[in-house]
Amino acid sequence: MTQTGNRLKMLAAVLSFAICPVQAENLVLSNLNLIDGTGADARFVDKLVIKDGRIAEAQIKLDGEVTRIDLQGAWVLPGLIDTHVHVARFPDTARQAKLILEQAVRGGITAVRDLGGDARALAEISRALHSREWIGPEIRYAGIYGGESLFADQRIAALAIGFNPGEAPWTQAVNRQSNLGLMVAASKGAGAAGLKIYGNLDAELAAALIQEANRQQMQSWAHATVFPAGPGDLVDAGIDSLSHAAYLVWEAADEIPGDYAARTRGAWQDTPPDHPKLVALFKKMADQGVYLDATLYVYQAMHRVIPPEHAAWAADASAWGAEVTSVAHKLGVAITAGTDWFEPAEGELPHTHAELALLVEQAGLSPMQAIVAGTRNGAGALGILHQRGTIEPGKAADLLVLNSSPLTDIHNTGDIRMVIKDGVMLERD
Ligand SMILES: [Zn+2]
């Protein structure tokens, strides 16, 4: 072959590598205990078939290469979904986030909702994931909306370096004159799947944002209290999910302050978690299918990193948050597993596993209910339940394979044999 011919061949090879996604494997897993994520009882199956990265019917005919693995009684459940992470708020954001997410997927987390980060980095990560240059959890992220005063916070300004505070497409200060249609469209254009309705907004503005999100087919996600908009205002306006169970305490307050800084001053000691106003709220949330992203882990963990004199409130918020999550769960509210801090120390598992354990040990969910929280409900809160979150034919093959049963001990979600993301097997490091 001529030199030119060789070069062309090489170029073709390089181009096809760059353009074609790596073909997902055909996989047949056999002899396993299946927890499908729907809440149905675990069952033994002799065959679970994965074709082109998706769960297939067991009888399907497979062409091409097939990898067969006898799991010898291992436990298989959907990959875990963390509904509250922040992976893109560091210097050198895209690189850091990729490292965190890669560790996370090897630790069993196959989808996350990022509730506040630099959308430029998050969009690049999504691109790398979807073009299969890289393997990480599926990621859905939010544009942040709040009152103007909120954007004086340096931590929020750091999410949009190069923009005036509150003026980036994904971090936006809202007032009565704002063109909400344009602002929501800007977040959508930045790749966000939902709005995070964050702080310093009254009920009227919060409701207008939720309505605009619906109109543009975006998810609406809020902190449980937005100051002064309260949990009931958000639920009445049609919010899709509320974060931080501890902030539900304001539903029983006579008045809600207008500043997000008041979040540390909840009347946790004086408010019974089954206060009639909370019971009424939870019934409504259950009826409307509003998810509760309880975030128990972060309030517990605060003790370890913040000196107690600066975070005395966290102990009350933590205990009360767990109790109120239990009340909400009993009244039919769908709980999700969000950590607000999932990135592990080196060699450790993502804290999402700890969140599942807290849901069982402190909020009274059964191990099966906690697994549903961490899989199906998580996918619902991310708006991807049609594609992920349960093990059913047609859905993406995002699987967590365990050596031991998470139903006898929820901590066994950390006893990982392997993780499968979109049909691709990942061994634990
Ligand atoms: Zn957060």
Boltz pocket constraint, residues with backbone or C-beta under 6 A from the ligand:
constraints:
  - pocket:
      binder: B
      contacts: [[A, 84], [A, 85], [A, 86], [A, 115], [A, 116], [A, 340]]
      max_distance: 6.0
